[in-house]
Amino acid sequence: MTVVTKRPEPVLPPITPGGQPPAASLDADRGADASSSAVRQAVDADAQLALLAGLRAGLAAPDWQTSAAEVVADICHRLGCLRVSMGWIVAGELRVIALSDGVVLEEGAAIPELQQAMLEALHQHATLTWPPTARCASRITLAHQSLFKAQGLAGVVSVPMAHGGRVVGVLNCERSVVSDPLRPSPHKGQERAAFSADEVHWVSILAEGLAPMMAMRHRLGRSWWERTRATFFALIRRLKDPTERGLRWSVGAGAAALLAGLLVPVPYHVTASARLEGAVQRVLSASEDGFLREVHVRPGDLVKAGQVLAELSDDDLQNARRARVADLAQQENAFAEAFARGDRAQAATAQTKVAESRAQLALVEQQLARVKLVAPFDGVVIQGDLRQQLGAPVKRGETLLTLAPGLDWRVVLEVDESEVSELQSGQIAGLRLAAMPGQVISLLLERVTPVAKPTADGVRYEVEAVPTGAGAGLAGLRPGLQGVAQIELEARPLLQRWALHAWQWLRMLAWTWF
């Protein structure tokens, strides 16, 4: 390292009677300025080399404190100091973390005068020296004077280390009055010299360049608990700063929102898909094997009670009816002849056959009456488009049409299996249909079915509800309309509800994987 000596003081030239220096004096001033500039450039160059060496030693160290020890040892060797110390802010407190003389410090223990000198520079956010230089003549240096006297030093300097807009540590250098014979200094004649302005500038360059590296090593070397604790204390310090008004408002708003989420109940509802159905559905099926002759309605048509909806072919039944009528006439004639002859036995037999023929005729006429499908009540056709099946054969019992009452509805809700346990009969719900999004239909839950229904979105349970109030007779309702229903539950704090769902999910996950 190039020995940095104290910058020579320029000699003021004599003043001429006219108030202007002579030409020789001006030449001397230019020479002094050039010499001062050359010295400052040499100091900067040497500081950059020392900074690179310090960064290399610090980054090669295995941990943060070892890195600090390597750095202060290198600075002590280059600057010819008695001791170089580094203090760092840990959990809001300044601690001496490394000494160049190899002394191992216990947790939080340090030389009292040394720590007070570091705190003095830290609180003033300024470089302090003793004996003072021109720049720090107006600064408070009581702790530096105490360290100076207690250790019998020739000079002491403390330089704050700043990173990210705040001071994170202090670098302190001490120079002894008498050289230690066991540790000869490479800078002969410097043992009794105080720190010059150029040396203070040299130390300031190193402190500025080493601070980011030390901050990075400190951050990476801490455990998660220490990082969390440091972040908490940093936040506390910022909150105490009166200039951080925006942060105070933000933290206050966040705390208020957290308390509201934990304590203030908010409306809670379960959302489910819904479809509208008739409260009663009547199926009209074929009474006999036959063929479809006529269809008078289609799905969506409103019908009246007694209205003919469809007709089956009755040709075979008409033939059977005519045969039964002829047989009945024949049996009646036989009865009349036997009665006229007075043959009671023959008359009784004929009378029995007459009754049998009448019963068969009544059966055929009943079958003819059921050939026509008649609406049993006022309602709407919800299923059975038979217009494309005219003339097609049908089997006895085959479903042809499905009817539902026109003003009597029920709503079927499909609820997710994770939320069905919170539902019960008598709860209130609201329904918005896709066909009428501007109208909310009030619902009353009637029954929670115990049967699961697998769907593409997971397992769903059907819950039956009925419209209440004005929604029950709302115009435009049709079976098959779909929408979204919201079932109202007991009001709960928002964060409590989220925490409950998260806990249930975690328990299920743990049960599944472990």
Helices and strands as residue ranges (DSSP letters): H 23-60, H 64-79, E 83-90, E 93-99, H 112-124, E 128-130, H 142-151, E 153-163, E 166-176, H 197-221, H 224-240, H 245-263, E 265-278, E 282-285, E 290-295, E 302-303, E 308-312, H 315-341, H 344-369, E 372-374, E 379-383, G 387-389, E 393-394, E 399-405, E 409-416, G 420-422, E 428-433, E 436-455, E 458-467, G 469-473, E 482-493, H 494-513
